[in-house]
């Protein structure tokens, strides 16, 4: 497990970018009324190199800041063009007030 931050350091509707063994990962804190919880996906848009952590969070989806491709944070699936390939998703664990991304488990690609 890779530590991300203290849960208090990632408010609802915000994201943070971490890099683990050269793999950028975006971690999001989704509002309770929009599916709630913490989600982690590959940070790089599959359409073109852009950081998804810098995108706009809408419910359980993130919109890429470059060309507006949207990805479901739960599945990694794009909602439509310009992206056609999903991003990997990673489990997020909260332990003793700290967020961790589980990168040892096989990453899921929908």
PyMOL commands that set and color helices and strands:
alter all, ss='L'
color gray80, all
select helices_A, chain A and resi 7-9+32-34+52-54
alter helices_A, ss='H'
color red, helices_A
select strands_A, chain A and resi 2-6+15-20+23-30+37-42+56-58+61-63+70-72+89-95+98-102
alter strands_A, ss='S'
color yellow, strands_A
deselect
rebuild
show_as cartoon
